[in-house]
Amino acid sequence: MVANASGEAPATTSSAGELQTLIVVSAAHLVSHLHIMVLPVLLPLLKERMNVGFFELGLALTTFNIVSGLTQAPMGFLVDRIGARRVLIAGLLLGGAAFVSLAMSGSYGWLFVVAVLAGLANCVYHPADYAILTDSIPENRVGRAFSVHTFAGFVGSAIAPPLLLGLAAVAGLNSSVVAAGLVAWAIAALVFLIPDQQRARREQRAKANAAGASVSVFTPAILGLTVFFTLLALSHSAMYSFAIVALLAGHGVTLTVATAAVTAYLTGSAVGVLLGGPVADRTRRHGDVAAAGFAISAFISLAIAVFNLPVVLLIAAMGVVGVVIGMVQPSRDMLVRRSAPPGAAGRVFGIVSTGFNIGGIFGPLLFGWLMDSNQPRWIFGAAVVFMLATALYAAFEDRSSRPRAAA
């Protein structure tokens, strides 16, 4: 089912092909988040095997984000040129190969090769996934499709700590990274088998891209949103990339408790993104929603940084932060959509999404330095600073964007 000439899609139930496409593409997004989490989750085990410091491991995470950040925007153009399904399959195969190879060579030097390959694989998911969904799902259902797609990504992040650490405890570190690679190869096979729902709208999308080709997407608003995404990435990275080791060193909890706390955060994020969809649909004040959410998250994170919370309260606090952070994600995406010129949404999302990679470049270096400096509580303290900065920007953006929207 596709949109008609007026851009309106008939209000019919979704077809089996649409549902199949949504499930498979969402599964690919789940794998992308699982792969993003592989190295952060396995930091304690990698440190022991490679006999290096957290700063050195942070350099590998930075390499991953540099590669992904530099290639994500160009990948959007490649998706338009050769097709999203081909690019997505290639990314899944490459990501799987990267982590399988880590089991074959566990040296610190090879870790950087893995980071480069995994970063290159990671850059395909957003442009390819959104292109497939945009061309496969009618206009009246694409918003919910995006919500399910985002939810799947959070699920991938949430299951990573118990899955990877549990498998490492039972079968060893090598088995854990190989499993992460094999999952990607399995999903690549499913992507190959889904029907090509894009053909019916490919010409329509090409016309829209041609219409927006001459429109500048490097406006102050879009560049500002890139900074916004960078701040968001820095706060989110603190809460999951180094939270396990920070809780172990700074709060004296067991690995099981630390893993449960991070899992609660990531699970809460997955639940929150579904709750945030209706909120985003019912308001135009998306910046205010994001600002309130990050302010609340900063307050709770400050308590985690300062106090030795009981185990149950610690896990609950991490879960609540995750729910609130997840709830603002749809409003965050609406801020980007509101700033995108006609026919340039793909490029705009590609540009602002590099903010995630910029945050991923500098975050691991900062957090690794804090850990090596024996300041684990400042992992959460830094998250508070970044959350407050994100809240202030979101509130400012909401007010400055209204005159632009009116114009």
N, C-alpha and C positions, 0 to 999 in steps of 0.2 A: 504494500500500500504506500502511495506517495502523495505529496501535496499536489493540489490541482493548480490551475493557472493563476488563481488569485492568491496562492500561498496558503490557503486553508486546506487542512486535511479532513476528510470525512470522518465523522465521529463514529467509527466502527471499532469493533474489538480487534485486538492485535492479532496478526497472522502468526502461524507457526514459524514461518521463516524469520519474522521480526524477533520473536521470542528466542529462537535459537541463536540468532546473531547477538542479541543482547546478552544472553548467558555466556556465550563463548568469549565475546569481547570483554565482558566483566571479569571472566576468569583470567584473561590475559592481564588485566589491570591488577588483579589479586597477585599474580606472579610477579609483576613489576615491583609491587610494594614488598613482597616477600624477599626479592633479591636486594632491594635497597637495605633491608634489615639484616642480611646475612652477616656482613662484616661487623656492624655495631653490636649485634647480639653475641657474636662469638669473640669479642675483644678479649675477655679474660683468658680464654683457651688459646687464642692466637698469640697473646703476650707470653704465655708459658711455653708454647712450642717454639716460637721464634726468638725468645730471649731478648726482647726489645722493650722500650718504654711506650707509654701511652701516646706521647707526642709523635714517635715514629709511626705508630699505627694510625694516628690522626692524619699524618701526611698521605697515607694510602686512601683514606676517606676523602681527603681534599682532592687527590688526583681523580677519583671517581667523579666528583662533582665538577671539576674543571672540564673534563672531557664531555660530560653530559651537558654542561652549560654552554659550551662552545658549539655543540652540534645540534642542539634541540631546535633552534629556529631554522637553520638550513634544512633540517629533516622535514619540516613542514612543506617546503617547496618540493622536496623529493617525493613526498606522499602524493602531492598533486600531479606530479609528472608520471610516475610509474605505477601508482595505485597503492592504497593503504594496506590491503591484505598482504601484498608481497613484502612491504616494509615491515609490517608487524611480524610476519613469519620469520623474516631474517633476524629481527631483534630477539625474538624468543630463542631461536637456535643459537645465536651468538652468546646470549646471556647464559644459557644452559652450558655451553662449551666452556665458558670462563670459569664457572664454579666447579665443573667436573675436573678441569685441569688443575685447580688448586689442590685437589686431593692427590694428584700425581706428583706435584712439586710443591712442597710446603715451605720453601725458602722465603725469606723476607723480600728478596729481589723479585721473585715471581709474583708476590702479592701485588706489586705495582702493575705488572702485566695484566693480572686479573682485574685490577681496578680500572685500567684503561678499557679493556674489552667490555666489562660490565657497564661502565659509564657510557660507552658507545651504544650498547644494547638498550640502556635505559632511556636514551633520548628519543626513541621511536614511539613510545607508548602514547603520550598525549596527542601528538598530531595524528597518528594513525587511528587510535581508538575513536577520537572525536570525529574524524572524517568518516569512518565507517558508520557510526551511530547517526550522524547528521544525514547521511545519504540513505540510511536503511529504515529509520524510524520517522513516522509522520510528525508534522509540526505539533499536533495536539497531544502527542505522547513523548516528545523528545526530552522534555524537562524531567519527567519521571525516569526516563532511561538514563539521563545523566546522573540522577540521584542514586540509582542502583549501581551504576558504574563506579561512582565515588565511594559508595558503601563497600563495594567489593575490594577496593584498594585498602580501605581501613581494616577490613577483615584480614587481608594478607599481612598487614603490619601486626595485627593483634595476635595472630596464630604463630608468628615467627618465633618469639622467645620460647614458648613451651615446646613447639615442634622441633626447632633446631637444637636447643639445649637438651631436651629430652632424648632426642635421637643420638646426640653426642654422648650423653651419659650412658646410654644402652649399648651403642655400637661404635662409638668413637667419633672424633672430629671429622675424619675423612668421609665417613658414611653420611654425616650431616650435610656437608657441602655437595656431595654427589647427589643426594636426594633433591636438593634445591635445583640442581641442574636438570635432573631427569623430569621434574615436574614441568619445567619450561618446554622441554621437547615434546611432552605429551600434549600440552595446550597448543603448541605450534601445529601438530597434526590435526587438532580439532578446528583451528582457524582455517586450515587448508580445505577442510570438508564443508564449511558453512556455505550456503548459497550466496552468490554475488548479488546482494540487494542494491548495490550502488549504481548499477548501469542506468536505471530509470531516471536518476537525478544527477548523473555525472555532467551532462550538458548544461543543466540549469546551474549547477555549482560553478562550472567553468565560466559562464556568463557573469555570475556574481563576482568571481575573482577578477575577471577582466575589467569589470566596472570599477572595482576598488583598487586596481593595480597602481594607479597614479596617485592614490591617496596616501599622504604621509602618515605613518603610524608611530613616528618618533615625536609625539607631542608631549608637552609637560605633564599632562594628566596620565598618559600611559607610562612614561618614565617614572613618574611618582608611584604608580601602582607596582612597578618593578621593585622599587625600594620597599614598598609595603609587603610584597611577597618575600623579600629578603629578610625583613624583620620577623615575619611569621615563621620562616624556615629556621631562623636562629633560635627562637623560643621553642618551637616544636622539636628541633634537634636536641636541645638540652634535655627535654623531657623523655626522649627515648634512646638517643645514641649513647649517652654516657650516664643515664640515670641508674642503670644496674650497678656499675662500678662505683658511682657516687654514693648510692645507698649502702653498699657493702663497706666502703671506707669511712663514710661520714656518719652513718646511723647505726652501725654495728649489727645489722640484720643479716640473716642467712641468705644464701643465693636463692633459695626457694621463695623467701619473702620478697626479695628484690625483684625477682622474675614475676611474681604474682602482682606486684605493684605496677610494673611497666605494662604487664598484660591488661590490668584493669584500666590503665590510661588508654591503651590502644583500643580495647574493646569499647570503652566509653566513647571514644572518638567515632567508632563505627556506628554505634547507636545514635549518637548525637547528630550525625550528618543526615539521618533519616528524619529526625525530629526537626531539623533546621529547614528542610524543604518547604513544608507548609508555612513556616514563619516567613521565609523569603517571598513566598507567593502572596502573602497578606500585607506586605508593607513595601513602600518605596524608600524607606529610610534604612537602607542596607548598611550604610556606614555606621549609623548609630547602633544597630544590632551588633555589628562586629566590635565596635568600641566597648559596649557594655559587656560582651562576652569576654574580651581580653582583660578588662579591668577585674572582673570576677575571678578569672583564672589567675591573675597576678596576686590577688589577695590570698587565695588558697595556697599557691606555690610559695608565697612568703612564709606561711605557717610551716610548710614542709621544710624550708631552708633553715628556719630558726629553731624549731622545737623538735624534741625527740618524741614523736607521736607514737602511741601504742600501735601495734602491728595492724589491727583491724582498722583503726582510724587512718593510718598511713595509706593502706590499700584503698580505702574508701575515698580519701582525699585525692589520690591520683586518678581514681575512676571519675570523680566529679569534674576534675580539670579536663579530662578527656571528653566527657559529654559536652561541656561548654565549648571547648575548642571545636568539636565536631559540629555543633549547632551553627556556628558562624560560617562554616565553609560555603553553603549555598549563597549566603549573602555576599561573601567575598567574591564568588564567581559572578554574581549579578553586578557588582561594581565594575568588573572588567567588561562584561557584556555592554553595560551602559556607556562605556567610554570608547567602544570599538566603532570605527566608521563602517558604513555599509560595504559589504564585500571584503572586509579586512579582518573579520573575527579570528580566523585561523592564525594569521600573522600576529595579531595582538596577543592572543593567548600564548603563542610561542614566545613572544618577547617577554611578557610579564612572568611567565613560568621560569625563565632563566633566573629570576630572583631566588627561587628555591635552590638552584645550583650555586649561586653566589653565597647564599647563607651556608650551604653545605661545604663551600670551600674554606671559609673563615671559621665557621663554628667548631669543627673538629680540632683545629689548631688551638683555638682559645680553650676549649674544654679539656683537651689533652694537656695543655700547659697548666691549667688549674689542678688537674689530678696529679701531675708530676710535682707540682708545688705544694702538695698535701693540703689542698683547699677544696675538698669534695663538696662541701655545702654550698660553695659559690657556683656550682653547676646550676642549682636551683635559684640562687641569687641572680645569676646572669639571666636566667629565664624570666624572672620577674621584671628586670630592666627592659628586656626586649618586648615583653607583653605590654608593659605600660607605654612604650614607644609606639607599638602597633595600635593600641587603643587610641592614642592621641592622633595618629595619622588618619585612622579610619573616621574619627569624628570630624576632622578637618576636611577630608575628601568628600564626605557626605554633604557638607554645606557648600563647598566650592563647586561640586558637580551639578547642583540643582540649577544654577544660572546657565551652565553649559547645556543641560538637557532642555531647558526652556527655550534657549536660542535655537 
